[in-house]
Amino acid sequence: MSKIGKINISIPEKVKIAVNGNIVNVEGPLGKKSLKVDLENFDLNIKEGKEVSIKPKKVNDDSKRLWGMNRSLLNNAIIGTSTGYTKTLELVGVGYRAAIKDKQLNLQLGFSHDINFNIPENIKILVEKQTIIKISGIDKQLVGMISSKIKSFRPPEPYKGKGIREKDQYILRKEGKKK
């Protein structure tokens, strides 16, 4: 049995769920999200618009693997459309700056050139204090992917801790050379 799959998902008041064939449409105050669920292998039960549960029709090794994943994807869609997801990045280093120009994120990270990152349509990026970047959106996977892509431009180095990191991320520090 899947520990995660057994848990019912509670639906907030402003979120509506509709099932059309194999596609589940989730609509909330922040936007719409649609998921493809394999309804040949799973039963999707919506109880009075307040709770959703997903259960496999046949319990075998394949359905156990997919049960928890499908439940998590559905839960992420409900949370994303109701409250959304945010990630906060910090730029640590002398002269490291971020700014938004047009529909691009301009990063000055100590290279000889600036890095211009195109902002996708479904993502909102805010720059606070030139060294703090807030990434928000309704899709958890897309927010994490954009955050990871921006962090990859200058990952934190272990000696001084300079680079782009998530807020409250622990950086394993190394000791420098000794005389």
SEBALO-105440 format. One record per residue: residue number from 0; residue in three letters; x, z, y of N, C-alpha, C in turn. Coordinates in nm, 4 decimals. Example, Ala and Ser with C-alpha at 12.3 -4.5 7.8 and 13.67 -1.06 7.14 Angstrom:
<recs>
> 0, ALA, 1.3190, 0.7800, -0.5690, 1.2300, 0.7800, -0.4500, 1.3200, 0.7800, -0.3300
> 1, SER, 1.2850, 0.7080, -0.2250, 1.3670, 0.7140, -0.1060, 1.2900, 0.7870, 0.0030
</recs>
This chain:
<recs>
> 0, MET, 0.0843, 0.0000, -0.1191, 0.0000, 0.0000, 0.0000, 0.0877, 0.0000, 0.1240
> 1, SER, 0.0432, -0.0688, 0.2236, 0.1168, -0.0755, 0.3489, 0.0781, 0.0428, 0.4365
> 2, LYS, 0.1785, 0.1194, 0.4796, 0.1497, 0.2353, 0.5643, 0.0951, 0.1916, 0.6996
> 3, ILE, 0.1539, 0.0881, 0.7578, 0.1105, 0.0416, 0.8893, -0.0216, -0.0333, 0.8779
> 4, GLY, -0.0370, -0.1141, 0.7731, -0.1562, -0.1961, 0.7576, -0.2845, -0.1174, 0.7421
> 5, LYS, -0.2754, 0.0044, 0.6849, -0.3952, 0.0858, 0.6618, -0.4557, 0.1416, 0.7900
> 6, ILE, -0.3750, 0.1564, 0.8956, -0.4208, 0.2189, 1.0195, -0.5132, 0.1233, 1.0948
> 7, ASN, -0.6304, 0.1737, 1.1371, -0.7228, 0.0932, 1.2149, -0.6725, 0.0804, 1.3585
> 8, ILE, -0.7058, -0.0311, 1.4226, -0.6650, -0.0569, 1.5604, -0.7845, -0.0275, 1.6505
> 9, SER, -0.7662, 0.0623, 1.7479, -0.8750, 0.0892, 1.8416, -0.8682, -0.0121, 1.9556
> 10, ILE, -0.9835, -0.0604, 1.9972, -0.9925, -0.1630, 2.1010, -1.0310, -0.0958, 2.2326
> 11, PRO, -0.9533, -0.1144, 2.3405, -0.9922, -0.0616, 2.4716, -1.1223, -0.1261, 2.5198
> 12, GLU, -1.1869, -0.0628, 2.6192, -1.3185, -0.1074, 2.6657, -1.3173, -0.2483, 2.7240
> 13, LYS, -1.2121, -0.2860, 2.7949, -1.2098, -0.4139, 2.8662, -1.1631, -0.5305, 2.7796
> 14, VAL, -1.1268, -0.5043, 2.6544, -1.0741, -0.6093, 2.5668, -1.1837, -0.6604, 2.4740
> 15, LYS, -1.1906, -0.7938, 2.4590, -1.2887, -0.8560, 2.3701, -1.2152, -0.9368, 2.2644
> 16, ILE, -1.2645, -0.9288, 2.1400, -1.2042, -1.0018, 2.0287, -1.3084, -1.0946, 1.9685
> 17, ALA, -1.2693, -1.2214, 1.9477, -1.3574, -1.3192, 1.8853, -1.2788, -1.3924, 1.7761
> 18, VAL, -1.3469, -1.4220, 1.6649, -1.2838, -1.4913, 1.5528, -1.3467, -1.6298, 1.5402
> 19, ASN, -1.2628, -1.7332, 1.5472, -1.3067, -1.8715, 1.5284, -1.2243, -1.9323, 1.4153
> 20, GLY, -1.2800, -1.9381, 1.2962, -1.2061, -1.9897, 1.1812, -1.0902, -1.8972, 1.1478
> 21, ASN, -0.9683, -1.9509, 1.1498, -0.8489, -1.8704, 1.1228, -0.7839, -1.8181, 1.2512
> 22, ILE, -0.8413, -1.8480, 1.3662, -0.7813, -1.8085, 1.4940, -0.8571, -1.6898, 1.5522
> 23, VAL, -0.7803, -1.5854, 1.5893, -0.8376, -1.4664, 1.6520, -0.8030, -1.4720, 1.8003
> 24, ASN, -0.9051, -1.4745, 1.8864, -0.8844, -1.4781, 2.0311, -0.9025, -1.3382, 2.0874
> 25, VAL, -0.8019, -1.2902, 2.1603, -0.8067, -1.1593, 2.2242, -0.8048, -1.1836, 2.3743
> 26, GLU, -0.9074, -1.1316, 2.4434, -0.9176, -1.1505, 2.5883, -0.9259, -1.0152, 2.6559
> 27, GLY, -0.8410, -0.9934, 2.7562, -0.8381, -0.8671, 2.8289, -0.8208, -0.8904, 2.9767
> 28, PRO, -0.8020, -0.7829, 3.0545, -0.7885, -0.7978, 3.1989, -0.6616, -0.8714, 3.2422
> 29, LEU, -0.5567, -0.8723, 3.1595, -0.4319, -0.9383, 3.1986, -0.4229, -1.0832, 3.1518
> 30, GLY, -0.5078, -1.1230, 3.0586, -0.5030, -1.2614, 3.0122, -0.5599, -1.2789, 2.8735
> 31, LYS, -0.5345, -1.3963, 2.8170, -0.5851, -1.4312, 2.6844, -0.4686, -1.4547, 2.5901
> 32, LYS, -0.4896, -1.4204, 2.4642, -0.3877, -1.4423, 2.3614, -0.4601, -1.4827, 2.2344
> 33, SER, -0.4095, -1.5817, 2.1642, -0.4710, -1.6226, 2.0379, -0.3683, -1.6124, 1.9259
> 34, LEU, -0.4169, -1.5651, 1.8117, -0.3325, -1.5460, 1.6934, -0.3913, -1.6234, 1.5770
> 35, LYS, -0.3028, -1.6702, 1.4893, -0.3488, -1.7349, 1.3668, -0.3364, -1.6337, 1.2536
> 36, VAL, -0.4487, -1.5996, 1.1907, -0.4516, -1.5030, 1.0807, -0.4999, -1.5754, 0.9555
> 37, ASP, -0.4329, -1.5509, 0.8447, -0.4696, -1.6130, 0.7173, -0.5907, -1.5402, 0.6593
> 38, LEU, -0.7108, -1.5912, 0.6878, -0.8329, -1.5252, 0.6422, -0.8665, -1.5574, 0.4964
> 39, GLU, -0.7871, -1.6421, 0.4309, -0.8064, -1.6644, 0.2880, -0.7536, -1.5464, 0.2077
> 40, ASN, -0.6512, -1.4792, 0.2601, -0.5908, -1.3664, 0.1900, -0.6285, -1.2307, 0.2499
> 41, PHE, -0.6811, -1.2289, 0.3731, -0.7114, -1.1025, 0.4419, -0.8543, -1.0998, 0.4929
> 42, ASP, -0.9134, -0.9797, 0.4923, -1.0441, -0.9568, 0.5533, -1.0232, -0.8909, 0.6884
> 43, LEU, -1.0865, -0.9428, 0.7934, -1.0766, -0.8858, 0.9274, -1.2133, -0.8274, 0.9630
> 44, ASN, -1.2184, -0.6946, 0.9827, -1.3447, -0.6270, 1.0126, -1.3422, -0.5739, 1.1547
> 45, ILE, -1.4413, -0.6143, 1.2354, -1.4555, -0.5630, 1.3720, -1.5771, -0.4716, 1.3722
> 46, LYS, -1.5538, -0.3412, 1.3991, -1.6615, -0.2422, 1.3943, -1.7106, -0.2114, 1.5353
> 47, GLU, -1.8276, -0.2657, 1.5701, -1.8977, -0.2396, 1.6960, -1.8108, -0.2644, 1.8192
> 48, GLY, -1.7138, -0.3501, 1.8105, -1.6279, -0.3810, 1.9239, -1.5354, -0.2675, 1.9649
> 49, LYS, -1.5204, -0.1663, 1.8788, -1.4351, -0.0515, 1.9129, -1.3144, -0.0375, 1.8205
> 50, GLU, -1.3234, -0.0921, 1.6992, -1.2137, -0.0813, 1.6034, -1.2005, -0.2096, 1.5228
> 51, VAL, -1.0758, -0.2403, 1.4893, -1.0465, -0.3564, 1.4050, -0.9637, -0.3081, 1.2874
> 52, SER, -0.9971, -0.3557, 1.1677, -0.9154, -0.3247, 1.0509, -0.8878, -0.4543, 0.9761
> 53, ILE, -0.7722, -0.4599, 0.9125, -0.7344, -0.5771, 0.8343, -0.6957, -0.5285, 0.6951
> 54, LYS, -0.7515, -0.5933, 0.5937, -0.7263, -0.5530, 0.4555, -0.7060, -0.6787, 0.3703
> 55, PRO, -0.6145, -0.6710, 0.2719, -0.5949, -0.7870, 0.1839, -0.7077, -0.7982, 0.0816
> 56, LYS, -0.7398, -0.9219, 0.0429, -0.8413, -0.9424, -0.0600, -0.7859, -0.9102, -0.1980
> 57, LYS, -0.6600, -0.9479, -0.2222, -0.5906, -0.9139, -0.3467, -0.4623, -0.8410, -0.3093
> 58, VAL, -0.4366, -0.7271, -0.3717, -0.3151, -0.6511, -0.3425, -0.2059, -0.6931, -0.4399
> 59, ASN, -0.1070, -0.7668, -0.3895, 0.0121, -0.8024, -0.4663, 0.1326, -0.7941, -0.3726
> 60, ASP, 0.2503, -0.8282, -0.4224, 0.3719, -0.8121, -0.3423, 0.3686, -0.8946, -0.2138
> 61, ASP, 0.3199, -1.0180, -0.2205, 0.3152, -1.1032, -0.1009, 0.2185, -1.0482, 0.0034
> 62, SER, 0.1003, -1.0038, -0.0404, 0.0018, -0.9537, 0.0557, 0.0464, -0.8207, 0.1162
> 63, LYS, 0.1193, -0.7389, 0.0397, 0.1703, -0.6132, 0.0951, 0.2683, -0.6399, 0.2075
> 64, ARG, 0.3538, -0.7409, 0.1921, 0.4525, -0.7746, 0.2943, 0.3857, -0.8220, 0.4232
> 65, LEU, 0.2836, -0.9049, 0.4077, 0.2207, -0.9651, 0.5249, 0.1166, -0.8755, 0.5905
> 66, TRP, 0.0674, -0.7751, 0.5201, -0.0393, -0.6885, 0.5697, 0.0030, -0.6147, 0.6957
> 67, GLY, 0.1116, -0.5414, 0.6890, 0.1591, -0.4648, 0.8041, 0.1992, -0.5540, 0.9199
> 68, MET, 0.2580, -0.6713, 0.8889, 0.2997, -0.7628, 0.9948, 0.1791, -0.8174, 1.0711
> 69, ASN, 0.0749, -0.8590, 0.9984, -0.0449, -0.9120, 1.0645, -0.1137, -0.8050, 1.1484
> 70, ARG, -0.1168, -0.6820, 1.0982, -0.1755, -0.5716, 1.1745, -0.0962, -0.5462, 1.3012
> 71, SER, 0.0372, -0.5494, 1.2931, 0.1222, -0.5267, 1.4106, 0.1064, -0.6382, 1.5132
> 72, LEU, 0.0976, -0.7623, 1.4673, 0.0789, -0.8743, 1.5602, -0.0547, -0.8635, 1.6335
> 73, LEU, -0.1586, -0.8237, 1.5615, -0.2904, -0.8071, 1.6235, -0.2892, -0.6912, 1.7233
> 74, ASN, -0.2236, -0.5802, 1.6861, -0.2132, -0.4646, 1.7757, -0.1334, -0.5003, 1.9011
> 75, ASN, -0.0238, -0.5760, 1.8859, 0.0566, -0.6168, 2.0003, -0.0217, -0.7065, 2.0954
> 76, ALA, -0.1075, -0.7924, 2.0400, -0.1898, -0.8793, 2.1241, -0.2916, -0.7974, 2.2030
> 77, ILE, -0.3509, -0.6948, 2.1389, -0.4498, -0.6110, 2.2071, -0.3833, -0.5292, 2.3184
> 78, ILE, -0.2678, -0.4697, 2.2887, -0.1965, -0.3915, 2.3910, -0.1493, -0.4818, 2.5041
> 79, GLY, -0.1000, -0.6015, 2.4703, -0.0495, -0.6943, 2.5719, -0.1559, -0.7399, 2.6686
> 80, THR, -0.2771, -0.7674, 2.6185, -0.3829, -0.8146, 2.7082, -0.4453, -0.7012, 2.7883
> 81, SER, -0.4340, -0.5769, 2.7405, -0.4934, -0.4656, 2.8149, -0.3945, -0.4011, 2.9120
> 82, THR, -0.2732, -0.3663, 2.8672, -0.1771, -0.2992, 2.9557, -0.0533, -0.3835, 2.9841
> 83, GLY, -0.0142, -0.4705, 2.8929, 0.1031, -0.5544, 2.9118, 0.2304, -0.4848, 2.8668
> 84, TYR, 0.3386, -0.5597, 2.8639, 0.4688, -0.5081, 2.8236, 0.5679, -0.5265, 2.9372
> 85, THR, 0.6554, -0.4278, 2.9569, 0.7594, -0.4390, 3.0585, 0.8930, -0.3943, 3.0015
> 86, LYS, 0.9979, -0.4565, 3.0494, 1.1348, -0.4151, 3.0184, 1.2099, -0.4098, 3.1495
> 87, THR, 1.2943, -0.3084, 3.1656, 1.3722, -0.2910, 3.2868, 1.5194, -0.3088, 3.2537
> 88, LEU, 1.5848, -0.3967, 3.3282, 1.7274, -0.4217, 3.3091, 1.8042, -0.3711, 3.4304
> 89, GLU, 1.9246, -0.3185, 3.4064, 2.0108, -0.2703, 3.5138, 2.1389, -0.3520, 3.5143
> 90, LEU, 2.1859, -0.3900, 3.6343, 2.3130, -0.4578, 3.6491, 2.4148, -0.3543, 3.6933
> 91, VAL, 2.5180, -0.3329, 3.6123, 2.6201, -0.2326, 3.6418, 2.7518, -0.3056, 3.6631
> 92, GLY, 2.8074, -0.2950, 3.7821, 2.9356, -0.3582, 3.8122, 2.9450, -0.3884, 3.9601
> 93, VAL, 3.0666, -0.3923, 4.0110, 3.0882, -0.4185, 4.1532, 3.0539, -0.5639, 4.1830
> 94, GLY, 2.9639, -0.5864, 4.2772, 2.9264, -0.7213, 4.3175, 2.8219, -0.7866, 4.2299
> 95, TYR, 2.7686, -0.7169, 4.1308, 2.6654, -0.7750, 4.0457, 2.5317, -0.7652, 4.1199
> 96, ARG, 2.4655, -0.8809, 4.1348, 2.3397, -0.8844, 4.2097, 2.2408, -0.9789, 4.1436
> 97, ALA, 2.1136, -0.9545, 4.1714, 2.0077, -1.0442, 4.1254, 1.9141, -1.0719, 4.2415
> 98, ALA, 1.8600, -1.1913, 4.2463, 1.7627, -1.2292, 4.3489, 1.6731, -1.3378, 4.2911
> 99, ILE, 1.5531, -1.3492, 4.3471, 1.4614, -1.4538, 4.3027, 1.4574, -1.5614, 4.4098
> 100, LYS, 1.4900, -1.6845, 4.3709, 1.4851, -1.8000, 4.4609, 1.3949, -1.9033, 4.3968
> 101, ASP, 1.2883, -1.9400, 4.4669, 1.1868, -2.0317, 4.4146, 1.1305, -1.9763, 4.2834
> 102, LYS, 1.1413, -2.0510, 4.1754, 1.0954, -2.0023, 4.0445, 1.2137, -1.9789, 3.9527
> 103, GLN, 1.3236, -1.9320, 4.0118, 1.4441, -1.9052, 3.9355, 1.4977, -1.7672, 3.9679
> 104, LEU, 1.5590, -1.7054, 3.8682, 1.6288, -1.5785, 3.8863, 1.7757, -1.6113, 3.9080
> 105, ASN, 1.8282, -1.5749, 4.0257, 1.9672, -1.6016, 4.0612, 2.0494, -1.4776, 4.0317
> 106, LEU, 2.1504, -1.4909, 3.9454, 2.2344, -1.3777, 3.9059, 2.3783, -1.4016, 3.9494
> 107, GLN, 2.4364, -1.3023, 4.0175, 2.5787, -1.3049, 4.0522, 2.6445, -1.1980, 3.9657
> 108, LEU, 2.7218, -1.2420, 3.8663, 2.7737, -1.1502, 3.7648, 2.9258, -1.1511, 3.7558
> 109, GLY, 2.9927, -1.1822, 3.8662, 3.1382, -1.1784, 3.8666, 3.2032, -1.3053, 3.8165
> 110, PHE, 3.1258, -1.4091, 3.7887, 3.1819, -1.5370, 3.7509, 3.2123, -1.6157, 3.8781
> 111, SER, 3.2772, -1.7308, 3.8654, 3.3064, -1.8137, 3.9816, 3.1815, -1.8860, 4.0319
> 112, HIS, 3.0738, -1.8802, 3.9550, 2.9505, -1.9484, 3.9912, 2.8323, -1.8539, 3.9703
> 113, ASP, 2.7209, -1.8839, 4.0363, 2.5974, -1.8088, 4.0148, 2.5269, -1.8645, 3.8914
> 114, ILE, 2.4481, -1.7798, 3.8274, 2.3690, -1.8222, 3.7121, 2.2234, -1.8288, 3.7568
> 115, ASN, 2.1619, -1.9454, 3.7409, 2.0208, -1.9634, 3.7738, 1.9419, -1.9706, 3.6441
> 116, PHE, 1.8470, -1.8766, 3.6292, 1.7662, -1.8682, 3.5077, 1.6226, -1.9054, 3.5428
> 117, ASN, 1.5680, -2.0081, 3.4755, 1.4305, -2.0517, 3.5007, 1.3326, -1.9508, 3.4417
> 118, ILE, 1.2367, -1.9069, 3.5234, 1.1375, -1.8082, 3.4795, 1.0220, -1.8818, 3.4121
> 119, PRO, 0.9884, -1.8464, 3.2857, 0.8729, -1.9094, 3.2194, 0.7410, -1.8749, 3.2896
> 120, GLU, 0.6380, -1.9534, 3.2617, 0.5089, -1.9373, 3.3292, 0.4413, -1.8041, 3.2980
> 121, ASN, 0.4483, -1.7566, 3.1742, 0.3744, -1.6371, 3.1326, 0.4466, -1.5071, 3.1652
> 122, ILE, 0.5645, -1.5143, 3.2257, 0.6464, -1.3964, 3.2521, 0.6573, -1.3733, 3.4023
> 123, LYS, 0.6485, -1.2454, 3.4421, 0.6705, -1.2070, 3.5818, 0.8012, -1.1296, 3.5890
> 124, ILE, 0.8875, -1.1678, 3.6827, 1.0140, -1.0986, 3.7018, 1.0196, -1.0476, 3.8445
> 125, LEU, 1.0436, -0.9175, 3.8594, 1.0591, -0.8542, 3.9904, 1.2018, -0.8022, 4.0020
> 126, VAL, 1.2599, -0.8168, 4.1216, 1.3941, -0.7646, 4.1462, 1.3816, -0.6504, 4.2455
> 127, GLU, 1.4229, -0.5316, 4.2009, 1.4211, -0.4142, 4.2875, 1.5649, -0.3727, 4.3164
> 128, LYS, 1.5991, -0.3501, 4.4406, 1.7301, -0.2989, 4.4823, 1.8481, -0.3871, 4.4412
> 129, GLN, 1.8303, -0.5138, 4.4164, 1.9328, -0.6108, 4.3789, 1.9993, -0.5826, 4.2444
> 130, THR, 1.9877, -0.4625, 4.1897, 2.0533, -0.4320, 4.0627, 1.9545, -0.3927, 3.9533
> 131, ILE, 1.8262, -0.3945, 3.9816, 1.7248, -0.3599, 3.8815, 1.6279, -0.4770, 3.8682
> 132, ILE, 1.6109, -0.5247, 3.7445, 1.5224, -0.6376, 3.7159, 1.4111, -0.5871, 3.6255
> 133, LYS, 1.2844, -0.6133, 3.6631, 1.1702, -0.5770, 3.5790, 1.1068, -0.7042, 3.5251
> 134, ILE, 1.0968, -0.7104, 3.3926, 1.0385, -0.8250, 3.3243, 0.9067, -0.7795, 3.2641
> 135, SER, 0.7966, -0.8491, 3.2933, 0.6671, -0.8083, 3.2396, 0.5873, -0.9304, 3.1958
> 136, GLY, 0.4967, -0.9066, 3.0984, 0.4120, -1.0128, 3.0472, 0.3193, -0.9594, 2.9398
> 137, ILE, 0.2334, -1.0477, 2.8860, 0.1383, -1.0031, 2.7837, 0.1906, -1.0245, 2.6423
> 138, ASP, 0.2945, -1.1055, 2.6255, 0.3485, -1.1355, 2.4933, 0.4745, -1.0523, 2.4699
> 139, LYS, 0.4680, -0.9590, 2.3763, 0.5800, -0.8681, 2.3492, 0.7042, -0.9440, 2.3045
> 140, GLN, 0.6856, -1.0432, 2.2209, 0.7985, -1.1197, 2.1692, 0.8662, -1.1988, 2.2812
> 141, LEU, 0.7896, -1.2589, 2.3701, 0.8458, -1.3385, 2.4792, 0.9178, -1.2510, 2.5813
> 142, VAL, 0.8623, -1.1334, 2.6124, 0.9280, -1.0398, 2.7052, 1.0616, -0.9948, 2.6480
> 143, GLY, 1.0648, -0.9622, 2.5202, 1.1894, -0.9209, 2.4567, 1.2914, -1.0329, 2.4499
> 144, MET, 1.2449, -1.1555, 2.4265, 1.3344, -1.2697, 2.4174, 1.3984, -1.3014, 2.5527
> 145, ILE, 1.3186, -1.2970, 2.6604, 1.3706, -1.3227, 2.7951, 1.4686, -1.2128, 2.8338
> 146, SER, 1.4351, -1.0883, 2.8022, 1.5242, -0.9758, 2.8306, 1.6567, -0.9935, 2.7583
> 147, SER, 1.6522, -1.0320, 2.6321, 1.7724, -1.0524, 2.5528, 1.8560, -1.1681, 2.6069
> 148, LYS, 1.7899, -1.2738, 2.6512, 1.8595, -1.3906, 2.7059, 1.9335, -1.3530, 2.8349
> 149, ILE, 1.8689, -1.2753, 2.9217, 1.9331, -1.2336, 3.0471, 2.0493, -1.1393, 3.0173
> 150, LYS, 2.0322, -1.0491, 2.9201, 2.1408, -0.9570, 2.8836, 2.2605, -1.0313, 2.8252
> 151, SER, 2.2372, -1.1456, 2.7621, 2.3461, -1.2194, 2.6984, 2.4399, -1.2849, 2.7996
> 152, PHE, 2.3972, -1.2996, 2.9266, 2.4847, -1.3584, 3.0280, 2.6061, -1.2692, 3.0553
> 153, ARG, 2.5892, -1.1372, 3.0485, 2.7000, -1.0438, 3.0692, 2.6698, -0.9163, 2.9916
> 154, PRO, 2.6993, -0.9133, 2.8590, 2.6732, -0.7918, 2.7822, 2.7620, -0.6768, 2.8282
> 155, PRO, 2.7177, -0.5517, 2.8141, 2.7981, -0.4380, 2.8591, 2.9276, -0.4266, 2.7792
> 156, GLU, 3.0373, -0.4066, 2.8504, 3.1651, -0.3933, 2.7814, 3.1963, -0.2455, 2.7602
> 157, PRO, 3.2733, -0.2120, 2.6557, 3.2866, -0.0722, 2.6145, 3.3826, 0.0137, 2.6974
> 158, TYR, 3.4656, -0.0464, 2.7847, 3.5659, 0.0335, 2.8546, 3.5137, 0.0905, 2.9863
> 159, LYS, 3.4552, 0.0052, 3.0704, 3.4002, 0.0544, 3.1973, 3.2478, 0.0579, 3.1973
> 160, GLY, 3.1845, -0.0081, 3.1014, 3.0390, -0.0099, 3.0932, 2.9761, -0.1134, 3.1845
> 161, LYS, 3.0559, -0.2084, 3.2363, 3.0033, -0.3110, 3.3253, 2.9236, -0.4139, 3.2464
> 162, GLY, 2.8162, -0.4637, 3.3064, 2.7353, -0.5673, 3.2433, 2.5877, -0.5438, 3.2679
> 163, ILE, 2.5051, -0.6157, 3.1949, 2.3594, -0.6017, 3.2057, 2.3124, -0.5219, 3.0860
> 164, ARG, 2.2384, -0.4144, 3.1131, 2.1869, -0.3300, 3.0050, 2.0414, -0.2954, 3.0331
> 165, GLU, 1.9718, -0.2520, 2.9280, 1.8362, -0.2021, 2.9470, 1.8430, -0.0627, 3.0059
> 166, LYS, 1.7365, -0.0234, 3.0720, 1.7320, 0.1100, 3.1294, 1.7411, 0.2125, 3.0164
> 167, ASP, 1.8230, 0.3142, 3.0336, 1.8450, 0.4218, 2.9378, 1.9090, 0.3748, 2.8074
> 168, GLN, 1.9746, 0.2585, 2.8082, 2.0457, 0.2126, 2.6883, 2.1796, 0.2844, 2.6818
> 169, TYR, 2.2146, 0.3336, 2.5641, 2.3412, 0.4030, 2.5470, 2.4493, 0.3015, 2.5146
> 170, ILE, 2.5593, 0.3078, 2.5884, 2.6730, 0.2198, 2.5656, 2.7844, 0.3012, 2.5017
> 171, LEU, 2.8297, 0.2573, 2.3852, 2.9395, 0.3256, 2.3177, 3.0671, 0.2979, 2.3965
> 172, ARG, 3.1255, 0.4028, 2.4539, 3.2429, 0.3874, 2.5400, 3.3700, 0.4126, 2.4601
> 173, LYS, 3.4740, 0.3358, 2.4935, 3.6036, 0.3507, 2.4300, 3.7031, 0.4070, 2.5304
> 174, GLU, 3.8021, 0.4714, 2.4790, 3.9083, 0.5245, 2.5651, 4.0085, 0.4111, 2.5909
> 175, GLY, 4.0613, 0.4072, 2.7140, 4.1578, 0.3022, 2.7505, 4.2967, 0.3344, 2.6982
> 176, LYS, 4.3948, 0.2573, 2.7451, 4.5336, 0.2746, 2.7005, 4.5894, 0.4068, 2.7516
> 177, LYS, 4.6733, 0.4674, 2.6721, 4.7412, 0.5905, 2.7142, 4.8871, 0.5598, 2.7382
> 178, LYS, 4.9482, 0.6369, 2.8291, 5.0915, 0.6179, 2.8538, 5.1740, 0.6932, 2.7559
</recs>
